[in-house]
Amino acid sequence: MIRKATWADAPAIASVHVESWKTTYGGIVPDAYLETLTVEEKQTLWEKVLRQSDHSVFVAKENGRVVGFVSGGRNRASDGSAAQYDGELYAIYLLKEAQGKGLGRQLVQALTRHLAQKGIHSLAVWVLADNPSHGFYERLGGEKVAEERVEIGGKALWERCYGWQDMQVMNK
C-alpha cells in the first residue's frame, strides 16, 4: 500500500531512513559515519519535513508497517545541468527486505503524479555513484546528466544526477 505520509509517520520514516543507509551504504560511506546515524535525529528531521507544504512524502506499507518512503518537491539546484528540471526526488529508501517487489516504482509514481498536480513535469535525482541501486533510476528511464564530488563522513565520493524531461515516462 502506498499513501501520502502524515506527521505520525515520522518515527517509522526515520527508522527506514537510518536502516536503509546502514544496509545500502556499508562499504561505501565510512562505517564511523554510519554509526553516528540515529533514529531520534532523523525523526526530528522528518517531523520538520512533514510540516512543510513544499515537500511531498509518500510511504509504502506492508503488513501494517512502513517499509519505505519517497520525498520530493521543487528542484533545489540553482545552476548546472540539474537546474534544468522543475522538480527533484530528494530521497527514496526501502528496507532491504522490501526491495525488488515494485514498491520503489510505486513510490516514485505516487510522487510524480502528485508533483504533476503542482505543475512540476520534469525531475532530477542525485544518487551516489557506488549505490548498488543506481540501476533503478536507469530502468525508470532516467538519463545521467551530471556528476559531482561530495564528501560524506570525511570521504570523497561521486554523485550522479539522473534526469527526466518528462516524468510521465516513469508512470508507464
N, C-alpha and C positions, 0 to 999 in steps of 0.2 A: 504494500500500500504506500502510495506517495501522497503527501499532503503538505500544505503550507505550514511552516513551523510557527509555533507560538512561544511566548516568553517562557512558558512552563517547560519547554523542550531544552532550555539552555543546559541543564546538567547532563542530559543524555548526549547532546551535540558535543559538549566539552569532552565527555568520555570517549566518544568516537574519534574526535579530533586527536587527542593525545595517543590513544591506542593505535590509530592508523599511522601517525607519524613514526611511532616506535617500530611497527612491523614493516612499513614501506621504506623508511629511510635508514634503517640499520645498515651499517657498512657504507653508507653514502655520506650521511651527516655524522659528525663526531658523536660517539656514544656519550661523552660528557655533556654535550648539549641536550641530547635526547633525555638524559636522566634528570635534567632540570625542568622538563615539562610537567606541569601539574594540572589535574582536572579543575582544581579550585581557581587557578589563574585563568584558564580557558573559559570556565563558567562565567567569570566576571566579564570577560571579553564578549562572549555570546549573549549575555544579558543586555549588554550595551548595544550590540549589533541588532538584536531583535526589537529594540525600542526605536530604531531608526527606520523611517519610512523609505529611505533611498536604498535600502538593502532588501533583496528578495531572497528568502531562505526557505528551502523545502527539505523535508525529512523522508527517509524510507524506513518503513517499519516491517518487521517480520515477527510473527507470534507476539504482537503487542509491544515489541521492543524496538527502539530506534537503532538501526544498524548502519545508517549512512545519512549524509546530508549534502546539499549543494547551496552555494551562496553566490549571488551576483548582483550587478547593477550597472550604473553608468561607468564608462571606461575612466580609469584614474590616470591614464597616460596623457601627458600634455605634448610630447614630441616623439619623434622616431616612428618606425613602421607600425607599432602597436596603436598609435594615436589615431589612425585612420578608421578605427572601429568605434561604433556607438557605445557598445556595452562590453562588459568584462565578466568572465566567470572567475570569481575571486577564489573559491575553494570548492573542492568536491572530495569527499572522503567516505570510504566504506570500510567496515570491519572486514578483515581478511576472509572470514567465513561467509560473508555476504557478496563477495566478488565473484564475477563470472556468471551471474544469474540474470543479467539485464537490468539490474537496479540502477547502475550508473547512467545508462542510456535514458531510462525513465526519469531519473532526476534531472538530467540535462534538458530533456524535452519539456518537463514541467516548468523549468526555469525559463527556457527560451519562449514558450508560449506566454508566460507571464510578462516577460520583458517586452515582447512584441506589443502587448496591450498598452505598454507605457511608451510606445514609439521607438523602441530600440530594435533594430533589424540586423545589425552585424555584431560580431562578438570576437573578443580576443581572450586568450588564457595563457598564463605563464606557468611553465612546468619545468622542474629540474630535469636536465638532460639525462641524468642517470636514473631517473624514476622508471622503474620497470613498467609502469602503466602508461607511458607516453604514447604507445601504440593505440590506446583507447581513443585519443583525440584524432589520430590519423584515420582510424576506422570510421569516425564520425564525419570525416570529410575535411578536417582542419588542415590548413596549409601552413608549413613553417614559414614565418615571415621575419623573424628576428632572433638573435641570441645576445645574451649579455652575461657578464660575470656578476655573481652575487657572493656574499660572504654569510655563512651560517655557522655559528659556533667556532669562529676563527678559521674556517676552511673555505677557500675559494672554490666555487662551483659554477658550472654553466647552467643557465636557464634558457629555455626555448620559449618563444611566443608562437602559438598557433592561432590562426585567424579564420573566420568565416565571414565573407562579404554578405552572405545571405544565410541567416540562421535556420531558415526553413529546411535546408539540406539535412539538418540533424533530426528533423521530425519525420523523415521517410523511413 
